[in-house]
Amino acid sequence: MYADDILLLTASVCQMQELINICVNELQQIEFSVNPNKTTWIRIGNRYGFKCSTLNVNNVPIDYVKETKFLGTVILTAAKFKISLNRNKTSFFIGVNKLLSKLGCSDTAVVLALMNSHCVSALLYNLEACDLTKTELNSLNFVVTRALMNIFKTWCNKNILYCMFCSGQLPVDLSILIRKHKFLEKMSQKQDVLTDTLKSIVIQDKLKNEKIWSDMGGLHSCKLDALGIFQRQIEL
């Protein structure tokens, strides 16, 4: 969930309809409604091409689409999880063209620094969270290579590689690996903080409830067993 977008994931169409109904009912409790015209759904899996039942919001059918955008990333319907890189490539080329139209290639170091900070970051947006194929990585490398050919005024791939080596320009596949490492490192740190916070909450509640339940006599052991189950679920 982010802002006014909610992404639902289920293993079957029936479960998806049930989950939609739950969300619609819960949102109505806080005086929010779901707009069916802006709601879409896709299928990912071996049966993504098969026709199936339609989904609806308050008996209004939802459009089945071939792609949907979430947090700036276009997710495609396919046999496996797949995203579209066209949006990233377009943003990269727009940024590079604007940069070269304003600065030209007079100061290569400045152009490369601005390209990396503004254009390459747009090209690699959200890709650290995805597993890209070798073909997709090669297509991203090709996009950057074309831009460097305009900057260094050469069409020879060997010259471009030498210029990248001398200027410290990393290839896209290596840049994505570095970003993925940082992404996973941050995720692990957040997970540790979340786990420690949940454990501290459970321990504090347990200590407070032990005193209350000890005064209640017979309910003591029963309540602690329930709390122990909840604590084990949190730890898992």
Beta strands, then each sheet from edge to edge (+ up, - down):
strand 1: 40-41
strand 2: 56-57
strand 3: 60-61
strand 4: 63-64
strand 5: 67-70
strand 6: 73-76
strand 7: 82-84
sheet 1: 1+ 4+
sheet 2: 2+ 3-
sheet 3: 5+ 6- 7+
end
